[in-house]
Amino acid sequence: MAKRAAAPVARAPKAPAAKTAPAAEAIATAKVPEAAKPARPGKSEKPKKLKLVRDSFTIPKAEYAALDELKLRSEKLGQPAKKSEVLRAGIMALAAMKDEALLASLSAVPRMKTGRPAKA
């Protein structure tokens, strides 16, 4: 079978680009601010993800047991909670306190030596 040679395709010369006024060019290339863009009707706006921080700490056994008790209480009340949720609720409660109440709560907590506990 013999191959056919492709016929050369004639191309038209490119026309010179039309010159535009600088103002018209600036308007054509200007970006529309985000607030001015209309929302797409089919997409609902997603809330931004919270940045999470991973941390570890030492806590006395009695207070750790109290965390478990609080988890059980919340489960009995019909709203199960994770340890982190109980801790975050406690932080929110402390943050809502007035200065005097916060100092009283903090002074009721005994000081601990920081770091990892000694091996038994």
MMTF fields as JSON, N, C-alpha, C and O atoms, coordinates in Angstrom:
{
  "mmtfVersion": "1.0.0",
  "mmtfProducer": "UNKNOWN",
  "numBonds": 479,
  "numAtoms": 480,
  "numGroups": 120,
  "numChains": 1,
  "numModels": 1,
  "chainsPerModel": [1],
  "groupsPerChain": [120],
  "chainIdList": ["A"],
  "bondAtomList": [4, 2, 8, 6, 12, 10, 16, 14, 20, 18, 24, 22, 28, 26, 32, 30, 36, 34, 40, 38, 44, 42, 48, 46, 52, 50, 56, 54, 60, 58, 64, 62, 68, 66, 72, 70, 76, 74, 80, 78, 84, 82, 88, 86, 92, 90, 96, 94, 100, 98, 104, 102, 108, 106, 112, 110, 116, 114, 120, 118, 124, 122, 128, 126, 132, 130, 136, 134, 140, 138, 144, 142, 148, 146, 152, 150, 156, 154, 160, 158, 164, 162, 168, 166, 172, 170, 176, 174, 180, 178, 184, 182, 188, 186, 192, 190, 196, 194, 200, 198, 204, 202, 208, 206, 212, 210, 216, 214, 220, 218, 224, 222, 228, 226, 232, 230, 236, 234, 240, 238, 244, 242, 248, 246, 252, 250, 256, 254, 260, 258, 264, 262, 268, 266, 272, 270, 276, 274, 280, 278, 284, 282, 288, 286, 292, 290, 296, 294, 300, 298, 304, 302, 308, 306, 312, 310, 316, 314, 320, 318, 324, 322, 328, 326, 332, 330, 336, 334, 340, 338, 344, 342, 348, 346, 352, 350, 356, 354, 360, 358, 364, 362, 368, 366, 372, 370, 376, 374, 380, 378, 384, 382, 388, 386, 392, 390, 396, 394, 400, 398, 404, 402, 408, 406, 412, 410, 416, 414, 420, 418, 424, 422, 428, 426, 432, 430, 436, 434, 440, 438, 444, 442, 448, 446, 452, 450, 456, 454, 460, 458, 464, 462, 468, 466, 472, 470, 476, 474],
  "bondOrderList": [1, 1, 1, 1, 1, 1, 1, 1, 1, 1, 1, 1, 1, 1, 1, 1, 1, 1, 1, 1, 1, 1, 1, 1, 1, 1, 1, 1, 1, 1, 1, 1, 1, 1, 1, 1, 1, 1, 1, 1, 1, 1, 1, 1, 1, 1, 1, 1, 1, 1, 1, 1, 1, 1, 1, 1, 1, 1, 1, 1, 1, 1, 1, 1, 1, 1, 1, 1, 1, 1, 1, 1, 1, 1, 1, 1, 1, 1, 1, 1, 1, 1, 1, 1, 1, 1, 1, 1, 1, 1, 1, 1, 1, 1, 1, 1, 1, 1, 1, 1, 1, 1, 1, 1, 1, 1, 1, 1, 1, 1, 1, 1, 1, 1, 1, 1, 1, 1, 1],
  "groupList": [{"groupName": "MET", "atomNameList": ["N", "CA", "C", "O"], "elementList": ["N", "C", "C", "O"], "formalChargeList": [0, 0, 0, 0], "bondAtomList": [1, 0, 2, 1, 3, 2], "bondOrderList": [1, 1, 2], "singleLetterCode": "M", "chemCompType": "L-PEPTIDE LINKING"}, {"groupName": "ALA", "atomNameList": ["N", "CA", "C", "O"], "elementList": ["N", "C", "C", "O"], "formalChargeList": [0, 0, 0, 0], "bondAtomList": [1, 0, 2, 1, 3, 2], "bondOrderList": [1, 1, 2], "singleLetterCode": "A", "chemCompType": "L-PEPTIDE LINKING"}, {"groupName": "LYS", "atomNameList": ["N", "CA", "C", "O"], "elementList": ["N", "C", "C", "O"], "formalChargeList": [0, 0, 0, 0], "bondAtomList": [1, 0, 2, 1, 3, 2], "bondOrderList": [1, 1, 2], "singleLetterCode": "K", "chemCompType": "L-PEPTIDE LINKING"}, {"groupName": "ARG", "atomNameList": ["N", "CA", "C", "O"], "elementList": ["N", "C", "C", "O"], "formalChargeList": [0, 0, 0, 0], "bondAtomList": [1, 0, 2, 1, 3, 2], "bondOrderList": [1, 1, 2], "singleLetterCode": "R", "chemCompType": "L-PEPTIDE LINKING"}, {"groupName": "PRO", "atomNameList": ["N", "CA", "C", "O"], "elementList": ["N", "C", "C", "O"], "formalChargeList": [0, 0, 0, 0], "bondAtomList": [1, 0, 2, 1, 3, 2], "bondOrderList": [1, 1, 2], "singleLetterCode": "P", "chemCompType": "L-PEPTIDE LINKING"}, {"groupName": "VAL", "atomNameList": ["N", "CA", "C", "O"], "elementList": ["N", "C", "C", "O"], "formalChargeList": [0, 0, 0, 0], "bondAtomList": [1, 0, 2, 1, 3, 2], "bondOrderList": [1, 1, 2], "singleLetterCode": "V", "chemCompType": "L-PEPTIDE LINKING"}, {"groupName": "THR", "atomNameList": ["N", "CA", "C", "O"], "elementList": ["N", "C", "C", "O"], "formalChargeList": [0, 0, 0, 0], "bondAtomList": [1, 0, 2, 1, 3, 2], "bondOrderList": [1, 1, 2], "singleLetterCode": "T", "chemCompType": "L-PEPTIDE LINKING"}, {"groupName": "GLU", "atomNameList": ["N", "CA", "C", "O"], "elementList": ["N", "C", "C", "O"], "formalChargeList": [0, 0, 0, 0], "bondAtomList": [1, 0, 2, 1, 3, 2], "bondOrderList": [1, 1, 2], "singleLetterCode": "E", "chemCompType": "L-PEPTIDE LINKING"}, {"groupName": "ILE", "atomNameList": ["N", "CA", "C", "O"], "elementList": ["N", "C", "C", "O"], "formalChargeList": [0, 0, 0, 0], "bondAtomList": [1, 0, 2, 1, 3, 2], "bondOrderList": [1, 1, 2], "singleLetterCode": "I", "chemCompType": "L-PEPTIDE LINKING"}, {"groupName": "GLY", "atomNameList": ["N", "CA", "C", "O"], "elementList": ["N", "C", "C", "O"], "formalChargeList": [0, 0, 0, 0], "bondAtomList": [1, 0, 2, 1, 3, 2], "bondOrderList": [1, 1, 2], "singleLetterCode": "G", "chemCompType": "PEPTIDE LINKING"}, {"groupName": "SER", "atomNameList": ["N", "CA", "C", "O"], "elementList": ["N", "C", "C", "O"], "formalChargeList": [0, 0, 0, 0], "bondAtomList": [1, 0, 2, 1, 3, 2], "bondOrderList": [1, 1, 2], "singleLetterCode": "S", "chemCompType": "L-PEPTIDE LINKING"}, {"groupName": "LEU", "atomNameList": ["N", "CA", "C", "O"], "elementList": ["N", "C", "C", "O"], "formalChargeList": [0, 0, 0, 0], "bondAtomList": [1, 0, 2, 1, 3, 2], "bondOrderList": [1, 1, 2], "singleLetterCode": "L", "chemCompType": "L-PEPTIDE LINKING"}, {"groupName": "ASP", "atomNameList": ["N", "CA", "C", "O"], "elementList": ["N", "C", "C", "O"], "formalChargeList": [0, 0, 0, 0], "bondAtomList": [1, 0, 2, 1, 3, 2], "bondOrderList": [1, 1, 2], "singleLetterCode": "D", "chemCompType": "L-PEPTIDE LINKING"}, {"groupName": "PHE", "atomNameList": ["N", "CA", "C", "O"], "elementList": ["N", "C", "C", "O"], "formalChargeList": [0, 0, 0, 0], "bondAtomList": [1, 0, 2, 1, 3, 2], "bondOrderList": [1, 1, 2], "singleLetterCode": "F", "chemCompType": "L-PEPTIDE LINKING"}, {"groupName": "TYR", "atomNameList": ["N", "CA", "C", "O"], "elementList": ["N", "C", "C", "O"], "formalChargeList": [0, 0, 0, 0], "bondAtomList": [1, 0, 2, 1, 3, 2], "bondOrderList": [1, 1, 2], "singleLetterCode": "Y", "chemCompType": "L-PEPTIDE LINKING"}, {"groupName": "GLN", "atomNameList": ["N", "CA", "C", "O"], "elementList": ["N", "C", "C", "O"], "formalChargeList": [0, 0, 0, 0], "bondAtomList": [1, 0, 2, 1, 3, 2], "bondOrderList": [1, 1, 2], "singleLetterCode": "Q", "chemCompType": "L-PEPTIDE LINKING"}],
  "groupTypeList": [0, 1, 2, 3, 1, 1, 1, 4, 5, 1, 3, 1, 4, 2, 1, 4, 1, 1, 2, 6, 1, 4, 1, 1, 7, 1, 8, 1, 6, 1, 2, 5, 4, 7, 1, 1, 2, 4, 1, 3, 4, 9, 2, 10, 7, 2, 4, 2, 2, 11, 2, 11, 5, 3, 12, 10, 13, 6, 8, 4, 2, 1, 7, 14, 1, 1, 11, 12, 7, 11, 2, 11, 3, 10, 7, 2, 11, 9, 15, 4, 1, 2, 2, 10, 7, 5, 11, 3, 1, 9, 8, 0, 1, 11, 1, 1, 0, 2, 12, 7, 1, 11, 11, 1, 10, 11, 10, 1, 5, 4, 3, 0, 2, 6, 9, 3, 4, 1, 2, 1],
  "groupIdList": [1, 2, 3, 4, 5, 6, 7, 8, 9, 10, 11, 12, 13, 14, 15, 16, 17, 18, 19, 20, 21, 22, 23, 24, 25, 26, 27, 28, 29, 30, 31, 32, 33, 34, 35, 36, 37, 38, 39, 40, 41, 42, 43, 44, 45, 46, 47, 48, 49, 50, 51, 52, 53, 54, 55, 56, 57, 58, 59, 60, 61, 62, 63, 64, 65, 66, 67, 68, 69, 70, 71, 72, 73, 74, 75, 76, 77, 78, 79, 80, 81, 82, 83, 84, 85, 86, 87, 88, 89, 90, 91, 92, 93, 94, 95, 96, 97, 98, 99, 100, 101, 102, 103, 104, 105, 106, 107, 108, 109, 110, 111, 112, 113, 114, 115, 116, 117, 118, 119, 120],
  "secStructList": [7, 7, 7, 7, 7, 7, 7, 7, 7, 7, 7, 7, 7, 7, 7, 7, 7, 7, 7, 7, 7, 2, 2, 2, 2, 2, 2, 2, 2, 7, 7, 7, 7, 4, 4, 4, 1, 7, 7, 7, 6, 6, 7, 7, 7, 7, 7, 7, 7, 7, 7, 7, 7, 7, 7, 7, 7, 7, 7, 7, 2, 2, 2, 2, 2, 2, 2, 2, 2, 2, 2, 2, 2, 2, 2, 2, 6, 6, 7, 7, 7, 7, 2, 2, 2, 2, 2, 2, 2, 2, 2, 2, 2, 2, 2, 2, 1, 7, 2, 2, 2, 2, 2, 2, 2, 2, 2, 6, 1, 7, 7, 7, 7, 7, 1, 7, 7, 7, 7, 7],
  "xCoordList": [0.828, 0.0, 0.886, 1.797, 0.633, 1.452, 0.836, -0.384, 1.704, 1.222, 1.062, 1.879, 0.038, -0.179, 0.531, 0.565, 1.073, 1.722, 0.645, -0.243, 0.729, -0.257, -0.01, 1.126, -1.065, -0.948, -0.717, -1.363, 0.197, 0.438, -0.806, -1.485, -1.082, -2.256, -1.822, -0.869, -2.508, -2.184, -2.816, -3.999, -2.029, -2.538, -2.614, -1.767, -3.627, -3.797, -2.862, -2.665, -2.281, -1.416, -2.222, -3.388, -1.574, -2.26, -2.491, -1.63, -3.67, -3.997, -3.368, -3.287, -2.919, -2.341, -3.416, -4.578, -2.991, -3.923, -4.391, -3.613, -5.66, -6.211, -5.78, -5.793, -5.401, -4.972, -6.201, -7.139, -6.185, -7.302, -6.835, -5.643, -7.75, -7.425, -7.011, -7.556, -6.057, -5.615, -6.753, -6.779, -7.676, -8.78, -9.686, -10.123, -9.964, -10.819, -10.127, -10.773, -8.805, -8.039, -8.033, -8.149, -7.9, -7.892, -9.239, -9.295, -10.308, -11.644, -11.858, -12.471, -11.357, -11.55, -10.786, -11.23, -9.627, -8.805, -9.002, -8.409, -9.812, -10.015, -10.757, -11.672, -10.345, -11.003, -12.173, -12.099, -13.242, -14.413, -14.179, -13.799, -14.398, -14.217, -15.136, -16.205, -14.702, -15.462, -16.871, -17.813, -17.033, -18.339, -19.311, -20.521, -18.781, -19.649, -20.091, -21.057, -19.395, -19.766, -21.072, -21.226, -21.995, -23.248, -22.989, -22.151, -23.705, -23.562, -24.194, -25.2, -23.604, -24.174, -25.431, -25.421, -26.499, -27.757, -27.727, -28.445, -26.934, -26.946, -26.04, -26.193, -25.098, -24.126, -24.45, -24.726, -24.413, -24.587, -23.201, -22.247, -23.09, -21.8, -21.392, -22.127, -20.225, -19.738, -19.031, -18.32, -19.216, -18.451, -16.992, -16.685, -16.092, -14.667, -14.337, -14.917, -13.389, -12.962, -12.152, -11.346, -12.373, -11.582, -10.218, -10.091, -9.205, -7.875, -7.794, -8.134, -7.345, -7.274, -5.834, -4.891, -5.687, -4.375, -4.36, -5.283, -3.332, -3.183, -2.242, -1.178, -2.629, -1.823, -1.962, -2.9, -1.017, -1.111, -0.767, -0.022, -1.31, -1.074, -1.225, -1.754, -0.751, -0.849, -1.978, -2.122, -2.782, -3.933, -4.007, -3.764, -4.343, -4.474, -5.577, -6.544, -5.426, -6.396, -7.799, -8.772, -7.916, -9.245, -9.952, -11.153, -9.22, -9.827, -10.118, -11.078, -9.296, -9.547, -10.826, -11.618, -11.017, -12.241, -13.458, -14.548, -13.259, -14.355, -14.758, -15.932, -13.782, -14.105, -15.017, -15.992, -14.684, -15.521, -16.92, -17.907, -17.008, -18.317, -19.14, -20.344, -18.486, -19.198, -19.673, -20.747, -18.869, -19.281, -20.52, -21.451, -20.526, -21.677, -22.922, -24.02, -22.748, -23.879, -24.482, -25.702, -23.616, -24.127, -24.85, -25.814, -24.372, -25.029, -26.419, -27.374, -26.522, -27.823, -28.793, -30.004, -28.271, -29.119, -29.512, -30.233, -29.027, -29.431, -28.516, -28.849, -27.369, -26.422, -25.017, -24.267, -24.659, -23.326, -22.235, -22.38, -21.148, -20.054, -18.727, -18.576, -17.786, -16.428, -15.643, -16.061, -14.484, -13.629, -13.289, -13.358, -12.923, -12.528, -13.695, -13.487, -14.914, -16.08, -16.336, -16.707, -16.137, -16.303, -15.26, -15.579, -14.016, -12.957, -13.239, -13.048, -13.69, -13.975, -15.139, -15.137, -16.143, -17.268, -16.773, -17.218, -15.839, -15.262, -14.485, -14.553, -13.753, -13.004, -13.961, -13.709, -15.063, -16.05, -16.673, -16.921, -16.925, -17.499, -16.511, -16.904, -15.228, -14.205, -14.057, -13.9, -14.106, -13.963, -15.125, -14.956, -16.291, -17.471, -17.494, -18.283, -16.631, -16.618, -16.02, -15.211, -16.449, -15.824, -14.464, -14.197, -13.61, -12.233, -12.158, -11.329, -13.006, -12.963, -13.316, -12.665, -14.359, -14.784, -13.722, -13.497, -13.07, -12.004, -10.837, -10.303, -10.437, -9.338, -9.695, -8.841, -10.935, -11.361, -11.311, -10.881, -11.745, -11.709, -10.274, -9.956, -9.416, -8.02, -7.281, -6.401, -7.632, -6.949, -7.401, -6.695, -8.566, -9.042, -8.329, -8.408, -7.642, -6.927, -5.517, -4.771, -5.135, -3.783, -2.723, -2.951, -1.573, -0.452, 0.141, 0.191, 0.591, 1.232, 2.595, 2.844, 3.469, 4.775, 4.533, 3.851, 5.099, 4.884, 5.761, 6.753, 5.39, 6.153, 5.468, 4.351, 6.154, 5.601, 5.729, 6.71, 4.737, 4.844, 5.971, 6.327, 6.519, 7.584, 7.017, 5.855, 7.852, 7.399, 7.249, 8.081, 6.191, 5.904, 6.687, 6.568],
  "yCoordList": [-1.157, 0.0, 1.238, 1.35, 2.136, 3.35, 4.46, 4.62, 5.22, 6.342, 7.568, 7.824, 8.299, 9.533, 10.682, 10.747, 11.549, 12.739, 13.772, 14.002, 14.373, 15.378, 16.652, 17.111, 17.214, 18.468, 19.593, 19.639, 20.509, 21.629, 22.51, 22.773, 22.955, 23.786, 25.237, 25.636, 26.005, 27.428, 28.154, 27.973, 28.968, 29.743, 31.208, 31.731, 31.837, 33.261, 34.044, 33.659, 35.13, 35.939, 36.572, 36.923, 36.717, 37.298, 38.781, 39.495, 39.218, 40.631, 41.363, 40.813, 42.609, 43.354, 43.601, 43.853, 43.522, 43.704, 45.144, 46.077, 45.302, 46.649, 47.278, 46.637, 48.539, 49.244, 49.728, 50.258, 49.536, 49.984, 51.11, 51.252, 51.881, 52.989, 52.425, 51.404, 53.058, 52.533, 52.433, 51.492, 53.357, 53.311, 52.113, 51.442, 51.848, 50.71, 49.405, 48.454, 49.358, 48.155, 47.926, 46.788, 48.991, 48.87, 48.375, 47.565, 48.854, 48.426, 46.959, 46.22, 46.539, 45.164, 44.173, 43.041, 44.598, 43.682, 43.855, 43.107, 44.815, 45.048, 43.873, 43.312, 43.51, 42.417, 42.971, 44.071, 42.209, 42.592, 42.186, 41.043, 43.097, 42.723, 41.578, 41.397, 40.802, 39.624, 39.986, 39.242, 41.12, 41.494, 41.833, 41.659, 42.314, 42.717, 41.538, 41.652, 40.404, 39.242, 38.644, 38.466, 38.337, 37.719, 36.28, 35.59, 35.839, 34.468, 33.503, 33.816, 32.349, 31.326, 30.775, 30.462, 30.654, 30.218, 28.781, 28.465, 27.905, 26.498, 26.156, 25.095, 27.032, 26.695, 27.433, 28.633, 26.697, 27.355, 27.674, 26.939, 28.742, 29.18, 28.322, 28.235, 27.692, 26.825, 27.664, 28.61, 27.33, 28.052, 27.625, 26.483, 28.553, 28.232, 27.244, 27.285, 26.352, 25.372, 26.053, 26.943, 25.626, 26.152, 25.497, 24.309, 26.268, 25.685, 25.041, 25.663, 23.801, 23.052, 22.98, 22.993, 22.902, 22.792, 21.523, 21.27, 20.726, 19.489, 19.778, 20.365, 19.369, 19.633, 18.457, 17.667, 18.352, 17.318, 17.957, 18.935, 17.399, 17.955, 16.86, 15.785, 17.153, 16.218, 16.679, 17.87, 15.718, 16.038, 14.98, 13.802, 15.396, 14.408, 13.394, 13.699, 12.189, 11.115, 11.503, 11.169, 12.2, 12.58, 13.51, 13.37, 14.45, 15.371, 14.663, 15.003, 13.691, 12.895, 12.074, 11.927, 11.542, 10.798, 11.728, 11.319, 12.989, 13.959, 14.233, 14.457, 14.213, 14.37, 13.245, 13.479, 12.021, 10.874, 10.996, 10.675, 11.458, 11.653, 12.695, 12.526, 13.768, 14.801, 14.265, 14.63, 13.401, 12.774, 11.9, 11.928, 11.12, 10.269, 11.106, 10.765, 12.209, 13.092, 13.66, 13.705, 14.093, 14.679, 13.625, 13.932, 12.377, 11.294, 11.02, 10.806, 11.029, 10.809, 11.936, 11.72, 13.134, 14.281, 14.307, 15.199, 13.318, 13.218, 13.919, 14.032, 14.393, 15.027, 14.497, 15.111, 13.358, 12.807, 13.797, 14.514, 13.823, 14.754, 14.023, 13.046, 14.494, 13.961, 14.718, 15.776, 14.148, 14.815, 16.232, 17.175, 16.368, 17.698, 18.679, 19.864, 18.203, 19.083, 19.525, 20.674, 18.607, 18.969, 20.011, 20.985, 19.809, 20.768, 22.125, 23.164, 22.114, 23.376, 24.112, 25.341, 23.35, 23.976, 24.624, 25.709, 23.94, 24.515, 25.787, 26.748, 25.801, 27.004, 28.147, 29.296, 27.823, 28.861, 29.422, 30.623, 28.536, 28.983, 29.87, 30.88, 29.5, 30.328, 31.674, 32.705, 31.663, 32.899, 33.859, 35.074, 33.329, 34.166, 34.758, 35.661, 34.254, 34.735, 36.132, 36.555, 36.824, 38.103, 37.805, 36.673, 38.812, 38.624, 38.018, 37.142, 38.469, 37.976, 36.489, 35.716, 36.097, 34.694, 33.815, 32.687, 34.325, 33.568, 33.352, 32.246, 34.405, 34.272, 33.295, 32.526, 33.314, 32.385, 30.942, 30.041, 30.729, 29.376, 28.903, 27.754, 29.768, 29.39, 29.148, 28.289, 29.898, 29.699, 28.398, 27.882, 27.86, 26.6, 25.4, 24.29, 25.611, 24.522, 24.432, 25.41, 23.254, 23.126, 23.156, 22.673, 23.723, 23.778, 22.393, 21.603, 22.11, 20.827, 21.094, 22.147, 20.125, 20.21, 19.907, 18.941, 20.745, 20.532, 19.394, 19.031, 18.844, 17.787, 16.444, 16.348, 15.422, 14.069, 13.517, 13.801, 12.721, 12.138, 11.095, 10.496, 10.896, 9.917, 8.517, 8.259, 7.614, 6.224, 5.564, 5.761, 4.777, 4.13, 2.842, 2.167],
  "zCoordList": [0.0, 0.0, 0.0, 0.82, -0.882, -0.996, -0.169, -0.115, 0.472, 1.279, 0.4, -0.484, 0.643, -0.109, 0.579, 1.808, -0.165, 0.394, 0.677, -0.144, 1.814, 2.184, 1.416, 1.3, 0.897, 0.158, 1.14, 2.187, 0.826, 1.733, 1.827, 0.835, 3.052, 3.297, 3.246, 3.916, 2.468, 2.367, 3.538, 3.828, 4.202, 5.34, 4.958, 4.234, 5.451, 5.179, 6.088, 7.241, 5.596, 6.457, 7.572, 7.393, 8.748, 9.905, 9.672, 9.158, 10.064, 9.941, 11.12, 12.219, 10.901, 12.024, 13.081, 12.765, 14.353, 15.462, 15.501, 15.305, 15.756, 15.838, 17.149, 18.199, 17.07, 18.277, 19.026, 18.43, 20.376, 21.196, 22.084, 22.357, 22.518, 23.413, 24.76, 25.179, 25.465, 26.765, 27.777, 28.57, 27.772, 28.732, 28.465, 29.4, 27.216, 26.869, 27.223, 27.664, 27.028, 27.363, 28.868, 29.322, 29.643, 31.104, 31.616, 32.541, 31.023, 31.438, 31.094, 31.865, 29.945, 29.51, 30.376, 30.569, 30.903, 31.701, 33.196, 33.973, 33.629, 35.065, 35.683, 35.082, 36.901, 37.619, 38.415, 38.964, 38.473, 39.238, 40.687, 40.941, 41.66, 43.07, 43.458, 42.875, 44.459, 44.89, 45.338, 45.065, 46.025, 46.551, 45.416, 45.559, 44.296, 43.206, 42.349, 41.595, 42.456, 41.656, 42.18, 43.389, 41.301, 41.772, 42.201, 41.62, 43.207, 43.707, 42.722, 42.085, 42.606, 41.731, 42.388, 43.579, 41.636, 42.247, 42.752, 43.701, 42.164, 42.537, 43.706, 44.313, 44.034, 45.077, 46.367, 46.363, 47.466, 48.757, 49.296, 49.039, 50.026, 50.532, 51.727, 52.71, 51.646, 52.719, 53.767, 53.426, 55.048, 56.073, 56.006, 55.664, 56.338, 56.3, 57.407, 58.491, 57.112, 58.101, 59.188, 58.914, 60.423, 61.525, 61.518, 61.22, 61.843, 61.976, 63.35, 64.357, 63.388, 64.627, 65.114, 64.323, 66.432, 67.064, 67.88, 68.655, 67.718, 68.482, 69.637, 69.441, 70.848, 72.038, 72.99, 72.89, 73.911, 74.941, 76.28, 76.343, 77.328, 78.659, 79.691, 79.411, 80.892, 82.01, 82.914, 83.19, 83.374, 84.218, 85.319, 85.061, 86.55, 87.633, 87.342, 86.644, 87.882, 87.628, 88.068, 87.392, 89.187, 89.685, 88.701, 88.467, 88.129, 87.171, 85.847, 85.156, 85.501, 84.3, 84.485, 83.554, 85.694, 85.999, 85.962, 85.563, 86.386, 86.332, 84.886, 84.594, 83.988, 82.565, 82.089, 81.376, 82.493, 82.115, 82.712, 82.051, 83.959, 84.597, 83.839, 83.65, 83.409, 82.654, 81.305, 80.828, 80.697, 79.444, 79.659, 78.855, 80.756, 81.065, 81.352, 80.912, 82.093, 82.395, 81.121, 80.966, 80.211, 78.969, 78.127, 77.426, 78.206, 77.475, 78.042, 77.296, 79.4, 80.043, 79.72, 79.674, 79.496, 79.17, 77.692, 77.246, 76.942, 75.548, 74.567, 73.387, 75.029, 74.126, 74.416, 75.174, 73.815, 74.059, 73.642, 72.653, 74.407, 74.132, 74.195, 74.93, 73.434, 73.46, 74.522, 74.992, 74.894, 75.886, 75.447, 76.237, 74.188, 73.707, 73.779, 74.04, 73.551, 73.628, 75.062, 75.304, 76.021, 77.435, 77.83, 78.512, 77.402, 77.715, 77.073, 77.703, 75.827, 75.149, 75.808, 75.887, 76.284, 76.996, 78.288, 78.66, 78.973, 80.186, 79.894, 80.661, 78.801, 78.415, 78.103, 78.465, 77.426, 77.119, 78.394, 78.498, 79.368, 80.644, 81.389, 81.972, 81.377, 82.032, 81.328, 81.981, 80.017, 79.26, 79.508, 79.407, 79.829, 80.067, 81.474, 81.752, 82.368, 83.761, 83.865, 83.04, 84.904, 85.234, 85.854, 86.256, 85.931, 86.407, 87.801, 88.045, 88.717, 90.094, 90.153, 90.855, 89.405, 89.388, 88.739, 89.177, 87.699, 87.036, 87.987, 88.075, 88.703, 89.66, 90.774, 91.215, 91.231, 92.277, 91.762, 92.481, 90.536, 89.961, 89.783, 90.09, 89.295, 89.081, 90.392, 90.462, 91.425, 92.713, 93.383, 94.249, 93.0, 93.553, 92.927, 93.454, 91.819, 91.131, 91.694, 91.649, 92.233, 92.781, 91.682, 90.573, 91.998, 91.048, 90.884, 91.827, 89.664, 89.387, 88.792, 88.205, 88.956, 88.315, 86.827, 86.484, 85.956, 84.523, 84.012, 84.644, 82.88, 82.267, 82.425, 82.933, 81.983, 82.062, 83.475, 84.162, 83.925, 85.278, 85.329, 84.314, 86.526, 86.71, 86.527, 86.844, 86.011, 85.819, 87.164, 88.049, 87.336, 88.626, 88.781, 89.804]
}
